[in-house]
Amino acid sequence: MADDSDHYKYADDAIAMLKTVYCRDGADVAVQAAKHMIAAAAALVTCQYGPDEARRVLRIVGKAQGKAS
């Protein structure tokens, strides 16, 4: 089983990819890429764990967005 550091590495990798897209292609493209990543993650979670878990994940995203505003 993966330890917590592996999970953080995945998040760090996703952030690094978004930073690269932002620097190379600009904010609009980075936002679209982030939206695609969230949609793909929600679809995967739905397939693996069901729609209730996907909704929980999306609520976390929504709360994070509210804190960033």
N, C-alpha and C positions, 0 to 999 in steps of 0.2 A: 504494500500500500504506500502511496506517495505521502511524504510528510508535508507539513505546512510550507516549508521553504520552496518545494516544487510548485505549489499552488501560487505562491507569490511570484515565482519566476515567470509563470504563464502570464500573469497580470502585467509584470514588468515588460515582458516581450510585446504584449499588445500595446502598451503605452509607447514603447520605443517605436513600434511600427507607425502608430498614429502621429508621433512627433516627426518622423521621417516624411510621411505624407504631407503634413502641415508645412514643413520647411520646403519641400519640393514643389507641391501643387497648390498650397494655400489653405486657408481656413475652411472654405466651402467644401472642398474635396475631402478634407479630414473629417468634417462633420458627417458627410455622406458615408464615409468609410466606417465611422463609429456606429452610425445607424444600422448599417449592414451587419456589423459585428454583433450588435445587440439582437437584431432580428434572427440571425443565424443561431446565436446562443439560446434564445428563447425557443426556437424550433427544435433544437437538439434536446433541451431540457424537457420540452413537451413530449417528445418521442421516448425519452429514457425514463422520465419520472412522472409524467402526466401534466395536465393543464393546471392543476392547483399549484404545483411547484413552480411552473413557468410564471404564473401570476404573482407568486411570492417574489421571484427574482425580479420581475418587472416593477413591483412595488418598491423594492430596494433601489432600483435605478431611479425611479421617480423621487424617492426621498433624497437620494444623493444630489439630484438635480436641484431640488428645492434648497438644499444647504449651500449649493454653489452659487445660487442667485443672490 
